[in-house]
Amino acid sequence: MPQAKTVLIVDDSRVSRLMARQYITGLHPDWIVEEAGTGEESLLKSRDVHPDLVLMDVNMPGMGGIAAAEQLRRENPDLPISLLTANVQTATREAAEAIGVGFVEKPITEARIARLLSPLEEAGP
């Protein structure tokens, strides 16, 4: 039986976090879903829970998602991170590519979440 994975959802919108949580647990009821409301909180939370995947909003108060993703990338070079954002400008896409993180447009949908989770489903423990 595959090992349960941990996904960290980082978004200042409680509604967005709840929607992503609902889609993830609907697809994988045994997976652990952690939440953070800021970039700073995501750094602390990731050190505690060691997520298998981070879904990161870009526009948040305080440390934004790109800065937080850069820091997470430095601390965890192999951690899958995807920006999940309504900020679809070319500069944001280029910033994501430059630091080696994925990019998915909002709105959050079950299909988009399923695509983000599929590499984890194929990976072993």
Secondary structure, 3 states (H helix, E strand, C coil): CCCCCEEEEECCCHHHHHHHHHHHHHHCCCCEEEEECCHHHHHHHHHHHCCCEEEECCCCCCCCHHHHHHHHHHHCCCCCEEEEECCCCHHHHHHHHHHCCEEEECCCCHHHHHHHHHHHHHCCC
